[in-house]
Amino acid sequence: MSVGWGRSGRVRATCIVVTAALALAASHGAALAIGGAFAVDNAGVDDAGSCKVEAWASAARNGDRVFAVAPACAVPLGQPVEFGLQFDRVRFDGQWASAGALTAKTSLIPLTDHAHFGAAISGAAVLSFATNEIAAYVLNIPLSFRVAEPLQLNVQGGGLWERSTGHNHFTWGAGFQLALTPQLTFVGELFSLASAHRGAQAGLRYTPHEKIDFDLIYGHNLAGEKSGWLTVGVNIRF
């Protein structure tokens, strides 16, 4: 973050970076897909005509907080394209800030139930509610490799451009999804959301019904703060 912004400026900048990074991960579609509060995206894209709402809350030991809700729908534009919104309310260093994002995602190589490899492209424009201006743009390319029936590997690479500072950040992530049972999936991941936002997290996703997931995640340095984070989330599809 730029020197001289002041405390409130740094808080807003952190909010923008976190919103931008998480907006790209809040999407999922194919079997063994991810999304919600997990930071590493995969190549899955929802079927055209389907919609979802993902919501989660994260709390750090140092008192920082992230609350997010992300509705999205997939529409047929030659092939399915997911369009979504995300709204974040965050508390960093004792101060609150808000941001939102417009997101889009489509397949480059579809990740179907029988495919072993898939690729997608996604992007987001992040709006700062403090200035009512577009504060950042993000581009991401997630790749998925289905190693075996219960195991999928996901890697992603992309970039984040902060308009307010002109800073460019390379973003990356790598993770796995291991289906322990038909209803329970273990997920682990490493990621870099921006220069000072590198972290790791692992958690369980419980899917009691094909239309709903519950997530419980523990991570470290989720938002650039060197602290432990606990996250709970719910994802509903319709």
Short mmCIF file of the C-alpha atoms (twelve columns), coordinates in Angstrom:
data_MODEL
# 
_entry.id   MODEL 
# 
loop_
_atom_site.group_PDB 
_atom_site.id 
_atom_site.type_symbol 
_atom_site.label_atom_id 
_atom_site.label_alt_id 
_atom_site.label_comp_id 
_atom_site.label_asym_id 
_atom_site.label_seq_id 
_atom_site.Cartn_x 
_atom_site.Cartn_y 
_atom_site.Cartn_z 
_atom_site.pdbx_PDB_model_num 
ATOM 1   C CA . MET A 1   0.000   0.000   0.000   1 
ATOM 2   C CA . SER A 2   1.171   3.523   -0.670  1 
ATOM 3   C CA . VAL A 3   2.948   5.451   2.053   1 
ATOM 4   C CA . GLY A 4   1.032   8.553   3.063   1 
ATOM 5   C CA . TRP A 5   -2.470  7.203   2.545   1 
ATOM 6   C CA . GLY A 6   -3.176  7.304   6.246   1 
ATOM 7   C CA . ARG A 7   -4.832  4.638   8.299   1 
ATOM 8   C CA . SER A 8   -8.277  4.875   6.692   1 
ATOM 9   C CA . GLY A 9   -6.741  4.811   3.214   1 
ATOM 10  C CA . ARG A 10  -4.817  1.643   3.997   1 
ATOM 11  C CA . VAL A 11  -7.956  0.020   5.370   1 
ATOM 12  C CA . ARG A 12  -9.902  0.864   2.202   1 
ATOM 13  C CA . ALA A 13  -7.042  -0.394  0.040   1 
ATOM 14  C CA . THR A 14  -6.955  -3.690  1.944   1 
ATOM 15  C CA . CYS A 15  -10.718 -3.982  1.508   1 
ATOM 16  C CA . ILE A 16  -10.364 -3.471  -2.255  1 
ATOM 17  C CA . VAL A 17  -7.635  -6.101  -2.594  1 
ATOM 18  C CA . VAL A 18  -9.552  -8.661  -0.543  1 
ATOM 19  C CA . THR A 19  -12.789 -8.033  -2.423  1 
ATOM 20  C CA . ALA A 20  -11.050 -8.266  -5.790  1 
ATOM 21  C CA . ALA A 21  -9.333  -11.525 -4.966  1 
ATOM 22  C CA . LEU A 22  -12.314 -13.244 -3.365  1 
ATOM 23  C CA . ALA A 23  -14.695 -12.102 -6.100  1 
ATOM 24  C CA . LEU A 24  -12.799 -14.271 -8.579  1 
ATOM 25  C CA . ALA A 25  -13.050 -17.334 -6.368  1 
ATOM 26  C CA . ALA A 26  -16.772 -17.017 -5.633  1 
ATOM 27  C CA . SER A 27  -17.886 -19.244 -8.515  1 
ATOM 28  C CA . HIS A 28  -18.329 -22.938 -9.136  1 
ATOM 29  C CA . GLY A 29  -20.145 -25.282 -11.490 1 
ATOM 30  C CA . ALA A 30  -18.941 -28.768 -12.352 1 
ATOM 31  C CA . ALA A 31  -18.725 -31.798 -10.110 1 
ATOM 32  C CA . LEU A 32  -16.089 -31.540 -7.386  1 
ATOM 33  C CA . ALA A 33  -16.252 -27.773 -7.802  1 
ATOM 34  C CA . ILE A 34  -15.311 -25.170 -5.241  1 
ATOM 35  C CA . GLY A 35  -16.292 -21.556 -4.578  1 
ATOM 36  C CA . GLY A 36  -17.712 -19.685 -1.639  1 
ATOM 37  C CA . ALA A 37  -15.076 -18.505 0.828   1 
ATOM 38  C CA . PHE A 38  -12.250 -20.520 -0.690  1 
ATOM 39  C CA . ALA A 39  -9.616  -18.356 -2.394  1 
ATOM 40  C CA . VAL A 40  -8.548  -20.690 -5.237  1 
ATOM 41  C CA . ASP A 41  -10.994 -20.939 -8.131  1 
ATOM 42  C CA . ASN A 42  -11.436 -23.906 -10.462 1 
ATOM 43  C CA . ALA A 43  -12.420 -24.314 -14.106 1 
ATOM 44  C CA . GLY A 44  -16.065 -25.181 -13.444 1 
ATOM 45  C CA . VAL A 45  -18.825 -22.973 -14.850 1 
ATOM 46  C CA . ASP A 46  -22.485 -23.310 -13.892 1 
ATOM 47  C CA . ASP A 47  -25.069 -24.539 -16.393 1 
ATOM 48  C CA . ALA A 48  -26.971 -21.820 -18.237 1 
ATOM 49  C CA . GLY A 49  -30.172 -20.905 -16.437 1 
ATOM 50  C CA . SER A 50  -28.874 -21.763 -12.965 1 
ATOM 51  C CA . CYS A 51  -28.371 -19.309 -10.120 1 
ATOM 52  C CA . LYS A 52  -26.793 -19.348 -6.668  1 
ATOM 53  C CA . VAL A 53  -26.105 -17.281 -3.580  1 
ATOM 54  C CA . GLU A 54  -22.905 -17.747 -1.591  1 
ATOM 55  C CA . ALA A 55  -22.337 -16.095 1.792   1 
ATOM 56  C CA . TRP A 56  -19.639 -16.347 4.424   1 
ATOM 57  C CA . ALA A 57  -18.210 -14.704 7.517   1 
ATOM 58  C CA . SER A 58  -14.531 -14.738 8.525   1 
ATOM 59  C CA . ALA A 59  -13.055 -13.721 11.873  1 
ATOM 60  C CA . ALA A 60  -9.381  -13.289 12.788  1 
ATOM 61  C CA . ARG A 61  -7.796  -13.622 16.216  1 
ATOM 62  C CA . ASN A 62  -6.696  -9.990  16.038  1 
ATOM 63  C CA . GLY A 63  -10.289 -8.752  15.677  1 
ATOM 64  C CA . ASP A 64  -10.377 -8.315  11.875  1 
ATOM 65  C CA . ARG A 65  -13.571 -9.416  10.127  1 
ATOM 66  C CA . VAL A 66  -14.860 -10.149 6.602   1 
ATOM 67  C CA . PHE A 67  -18.554 -10.540 5.736   1 
ATOM 68  C CA . ALA A 68  -19.504 -11.338 2.141   1 
ATOM 69  C CA . VAL A 69  -22.512 -12.271 0.020   1 
ATOM 70  C CA . ALA A 70  -22.248 -13.171 -3.661  1 
ATOM 71  C CA . PRO A 71  -25.296 -13.887 -5.872  1 
ATOM 72  C CA . ALA A 72  -24.717 -15.055 -9.457  1 
ATOM 73  C CA . CYS A 73  -26.516 -16.545 -12.468 1 
ATOM 74  C CA . ALA A 74  -25.300 -18.263 -15.632 1 
ATOM 75  C CA . VAL A 75  -26.732 -17.203 -19.001 1 
ATOM 76  C CA . PRO A 76  -26.356 -18.734 -22.492 1 
ATOM 77  C CA . LEU A 77  -24.165 -16.525 -24.698 1 
ATOM 78  C CA . GLY A 78  -23.055 -19.152 -27.194 1 
ATOM 79  C CA . GLN A 79  -21.801 -20.982 -24.106 1 
ATOM 80  C CA . PRO A 80  -22.624 -20.559 -20.411 1 
ATOM 81  C CA . VAL A 81  -21.296 -17.332 -18.895 1 
ATOM 82  C CA . GLU A 82  -21.624 -16.621 -15.161 1 
ATOM 83  C CA . PHE A 83  -22.391 -13.054 -14.144 1 
ATOM 84  C CA . GLY A 84  -22.318 -12.166 -10.477 1 
ATOM 85  C CA . LEU A 85  -22.186 -9.513  -7.804  1 
ATOM 86  C CA . GLN A 86  -20.280 -9.550  -4.551  1 
ATOM 87  C CA . PHE A 87  -20.701 -7.300  -1.532  1 
ATOM 88  C CA . ASP A 88  -18.074 -7.195  1.226   1 
ATOM 89  C CA . ARG A 89  -18.107 -5.508  4.622   1 
ATOM 90  C CA . VAL A 90  -14.710 -5.730  6.309   1 
ATOM 91  C CA . ARG A 91  -13.077 -4.603  9.526   1 
ATOM 92  C CA . PHE A 92  -9.300  -4.103  9.508   1 
ATOM 93  C CA . ASP A 93  -7.204  -2.392  12.161  1 
ATOM 94  C CA . GLY A 94  -10.351 -1.367  14.043  1 
ATOM 95  C CA . GLN A 95  -11.979 0.383   11.062  1 
ATOM 96  C CA . TRP A 96  -14.845 -0.700  8.796   1 
ATOM 97  C CA . ALA A 97  -14.919 -0.440  4.999   1 
ATOM 98  C CA . SER A 98  -17.175 -1.722  2.223   1 
ATOM 99  C CA . ALA A 99  -16.702 -2.710  -1.409  1 
ATOM 100 C CA . GLY A 100 -18.519 -4.538  -4.163  1 
ATOM 101 C CA . ALA A 101 -17.610 -6.322  -7.369  1 
ATOM 102 C CA . LEU A 102 -19.093 -7.198  -10.747 1 
ATOM 103 C CA . THR A 103 -17.834 -10.594 -11.908 1 
ATOM 104 C CA . ALA A 104 -17.941 -12.728 -15.050 1 
ATOM 105 C CA . LYS A 105 -16.609 -16.193 -15.871 1 
ATOM 106 C CA . THR A 106 -16.716 -18.604 -18.807 1 
ATOM 107 C CA . SER A 107 -14.993 -21.800 -19.945 1 
ATOM 108 C CA . LEU A 108 -11.998 -22.028 -22.234 1 
ATOM 109 C CA . ILE A 109 -11.941 -25.826 -21.977 1 
ATOM 110 C CA . PRO A 110 -15.141 -27.123 -20.293 1 
ATOM 111 C CA . LEU A 111 -14.673 -29.121 -17.093 1 
ATOM 112 C CA . THR A 112 -17.342 -31.811 -17.446 1 
ATOM 113 C CA . ASP A 113 -18.082 -34.783 -15.204 1 
ATOM 114 C CA . HIS A 114 -15.999 -37.026 -17.470 1 
ATOM 115 C CA . ALA A 115 -13.162 -34.625 -18.347 1 
ATOM 116 C CA . HIS A 116 -9.733  -34.829 -16.730 1 
ATOM 117 C CA . PHE A 117 -8.758  -31.215 -17.488 1 
ATOM 118 C CA . GLY A 118 -10.519 -27.885 -17.730 1 
ATOM 119 C CA . ALA A 119 -9.671  -24.204 -18.107 1 
ATOM 120 C CA . ALA A 120 -11.662 -21.007 -17.655 1 
ATOM 121 C CA . ILE A 121 -11.243 -17.238 -17.627 1 
ATOM 122 C CA . SER A 122 -12.804 -14.809 -15.176 1 
ATOM 123 C CA . GLY A 123 -12.681 -11.119 -14.442 1 
ATOM 124 C CA . ALA A 124 -13.996 -8.558  -11.978 1 
ATOM 125 C CA . ALA A 125 -14.399 -4.815  -11.574 1 
ATOM 126 C CA . VAL A 126 -14.295 -3.713  -7.935  1 
ATOM 127 C CA . LEU A 127 -16.266 -0.695  -6.706  1 
ATOM 128 C CA . SER A 128 -15.215 1.263   -3.634  1 
ATOM 129 C CA . PHE A 129 -18.283 2.394   -1.704  1 
ATOM 130 C CA . ALA A 130 -16.156 5.110   -0.085  1 
ATOM 131 C CA . THR A 131 -15.513 6.863   -3.405  1 
ATOM 132 C CA . ASN A 132 -18.278 5.350   -5.598  1 
ATOM 133 C CA . GLU A 133 -15.648 4.639   -8.245  1 
ATOM 134 C CA . ILE A 134 -14.145 1.557   -9.847  1 
ATOM 135 C CA . ALA A 135 -11.080 0.934   -7.686  1 
ATOM 136 C CA . ALA A 136 -9.569  -2.211  -9.238  1 
ATOM 137 C CA . TYR A 137 -9.763  -4.661  -12.106 1 
ATOM 138 C CA . VAL A 138 -8.863  -8.340  -11.918 1 
ATOM 139 C CA . LEU A 139 -8.241  -11.079 -14.482 1 
ATOM 140 C CA . ASN A 140 -7.845  -14.749 -13.569 1 
ATOM 141 C CA . ILE A 141 -7.255  -18.038 -15.410 1 
ATOM 142 C CA . PRO A 142 -8.079  -21.148 -13.334 1 
ATOM 143 C CA . LEU A 143 -7.039  -24.657 -14.411 1 
ATOM 144 C CA . SER A 144 -8.384  -27.913 -12.992 1 
ATOM 145 C CA . PHE A 145 -6.920  -31.410 -13.139 1 
ATOM 146 C CA . ARG A 146 -9.013  -34.404 -12.098 1 
ATOM 147 C CA . VAL A 147 -6.345  -36.824 -10.863 1 
ATOM 148 C CA . ALA A 148 -8.715  -39.586 -9.769  1 
ATOM 149 C CA . GLU A 149 -12.396 -39.907 -8.958  1 
ATOM 150 C CA . PRO A 150 -12.104 -38.405 -5.445  1 
ATOM 151 C CA . LEU A 151 -9.259  -35.917 -6.101  1 
ATOM 152 C CA . GLN A 152 -9.104  -32.688 -8.097  1 
ATOM 153 C CA . LEU A 153 -6.190  -30.217 -8.275  1 
ATOM 154 C CA . ASN A 154 -6.745  -26.519 -9.026  1 
ATOM 155 C CA . VAL A 155 -4.193  -23.873 -9.978  1 
ATOM 156 C CA . GLN A 156 -4.766  -20.278 -11.014 1 
ATOM 157 C CA . GLY A 157 -2.819  -17.274 -12.183 1 
ATOM 158 C CA . GLY A 158 -3.807  -13.723 -12.970 1 
ATOM 159 C CA . GLY A 159 -3.382  -10.075 -12.198 1 
ATOM 160 C CA . LEU A 160 -4.913  -7.287  -10.106 1 
ATOM 161 C CA . TRP A 161 -4.660  -3.610  -11.074 1 
ATOM 162 C CA . GLU A 162 -5.371  -0.977  -8.416  1 
ATOM 163 C CA . ARG A 163 -6.568  2.175   -10.177 1 
ATOM 164 C CA . SER A 164 -6.058  4.389   -7.134  1 
ATOM 165 C CA . THR A 165 -2.337  3.647   -6.910  1 
ATOM 166 C CA . GLY A 166 -1.512  2.290   -10.350 1 
ATOM 167 C CA . HIS A 167 -0.037  -0.801  -8.693  1 
ATOM 168 C CA . ASN A 168 -0.144  -4.102  -10.560 1 
ATOM 169 C CA . HIS A 169 -0.135  -7.391  -8.633  1 
ATOM 170 C CA . PHE A 170 0.456   -10.911 -9.907  1 
ATOM 171 C CA . THR A 171 -1.986  -13.297 -8.233  1 
ATOM 172 C CA . TRP A 172 -1.719  -17.064 -7.978  1 
ATOM 173 C CA . GLY A 173 -3.142  -20.022 -6.104  1 
ATOM 174 C CA . ALA A 174 -2.941  -23.801 -5.866  1 
ATOM 175 C CA . GLY A 175 -5.201  -26.208 -4.054  1 
ATOM 176 C CA . PHE A 176 -6.859  -29.588 -3.941  1 
ATOM 177 C CA . GLN A 177 -10.317 -31.018 -3.323  1 
ATOM 178 C CA . LEU A 178 -10.577 -34.521 -1.881  1 
ATOM 179 C CA . ALA A 179 -14.011 -36.148 -1.644  1 
ATOM 180 C CA . LEU A 180 -14.005 -38.093 1.626   1 
ATOM 181 C CA . THR A 181 -17.624 -39.201 1.217   1 
ATOM 182 C CA . PRO A 182 -20.391 -38.201 -1.230  1 
ATOM 183 C CA . GLN A 183 -21.376 -35.460 1.245   1 
ATOM 184 C CA . LEU A 184 -17.999 -34.400 2.682   1 
ATOM 185 C CA . THR A 185 -15.064 -32.781 0.863   1 
ATOM 186 C CA . PHE A 186 -11.700 -31.731 2.308   1 
ATOM 187 C CA . VAL A 187 -10.118 -28.662 0.681   1 
ATOM 188 C CA . GLY A 188 -6.631  -27.202 1.106   1 
ATOM 189 C CA . GLU A 189 -5.006  -24.257 -0.674  1 
ATOM 190 C CA . LEU A 190 -2.120  -21.789 -0.854  1 
ATOM 191 C CA . PHE A 191 -2.582  -18.393 -2.482  1 
ATOM 192 C CA . SER A 192 -1.219  -14.923 -3.110  1 
ATOM 193 C CA . LEU A 193 -3.924  -12.280 -3.466  1 
ATOM 194 C CA . ALA A 194 -1.427  -9.424  -3.868  1 
ATOM 195 C CA . SER A 195 2.117   -8.524  -2.865  1 
ATOM 196 C CA . ALA A 196 1.418   -8.535  0.884   1 
ATOM 197 C CA . HIS A 197 -1.534  -10.920 0.880   1 
ATOM 198 C CA . ARG A 198 -0.172  -14.465 0.884   1 
ATOM 199 C CA . GLY A 199 -1.888  -17.140 2.898   1 
ATOM 200 C CA . ALA A 200 -3.107  -20.689 3.300   1 
ATOM 201 C CA . GLN A 201 -6.291  -22.309 4.488   1 
ATOM 202 C CA . ALA A 202 -7.975  -25.703 4.750   1 
ATOM 203 C CA . GLY A 203 -11.493 -26.749 5.514   1 
ATOM 204 C CA . LEU A 204 -14.423 -29.085 5.123   1 
ATOM 205 C CA . ARG A 205 -17.440 -28.710 2.851   1 
ATOM 206 C CA . TYR A 206 -20.580 -30.586 3.877   1 
ATOM 207 C CA . THR A 207 -23.195 -31.086 1.152   1 
ATOM 208 C CA . PRO A 208 -26.344 -32.586 2.683   1 
ATOM 209 C CA . HIS A 209 -28.254 -31.864 -0.551  1 
ATOM 210 C CA . GLU A 210 -27.078 -31.161 -4.100  1 
ATOM 211 C CA . LYS A 211 -28.446 -27.610 -3.796  1 
ATOM 212 C CA . ILE A 212 -26.680 -26.558 -0.592  1 
ATOM 213 C CA . ASP A 213 -23.183 -26.580 0.971   1 
ATOM 214 C CA . PHE A 214 -21.889 -25.657 4.401   1 
ATOM 215 C CA . ASP A 215 -18.225 -24.654 4.798   1 
ATOM 216 C CA . LEU A 216 -15.966 -24.598 7.854   1 
ATOM 217 C CA . ILE A 217 -12.470 -23.264 7.125   1 
ATOM 218 C CA . TYR A 218 -9.363  -22.356 9.119   1 
ATOM 219 C CA . GLY A 219 -6.666  -20.225 7.501   1 
ATOM 220 C CA . HIS A 220 -3.619  -18.058 8.152   1 
ATOM 221 C CA . ASN A 221 -2.910  -14.586 6.769   1 
ATOM 222 C CA . LEU A 222 -6.175  -14.531 4.845   1 
ATOM 223 C CA . ALA A 223 -6.157  -10.762 4.299   1 
ATOM 224 C CA . GLY A 224 -2.513  -9.838  4.694   1 
ATOM 225 C CA . GLU A 225 -2.779  -9.866  8.497   1 
ATOM 226 C CA . LYS A 226 -0.493  -12.441 10.114  1 
ATOM 227 C CA . SER A 227 -3.254  -14.007 12.148  1 
ATOM 228 C CA . GLY A 228 -5.403  -17.123 12.209  1 
ATOM 229 C CA . TRP A 229 -8.830  -16.893 10.562  1 
ATOM 230 C CA . LEU A 230 -11.966 -18.987 11.086  1 
ATOM 231 C CA . THR A 231 -14.592 -18.932 8.336   1 
ATOM 232 C CA . VAL A 232 -18.132 -20.315 8.130   1 
ATOM 233 C CA . GLY A 233 -20.152 -20.215 4.926   1 
ATOM 234 C CA . VAL A 234 -23.244 -21.433 3.134   1 
ATOM 235 C CA . ASN A 235 -23.834 -21.813 -0.621  1 
ATOM 236 C CA . ILE A 236 -27.327 -22.245 -2.075  1 
ATOM 237 C CA . ARG A 237 -28.056 -23.172 -5.723  1 
ATOM 238 C CA . PHE A 238 -31.376 -22.936 -7.518  1 
# 
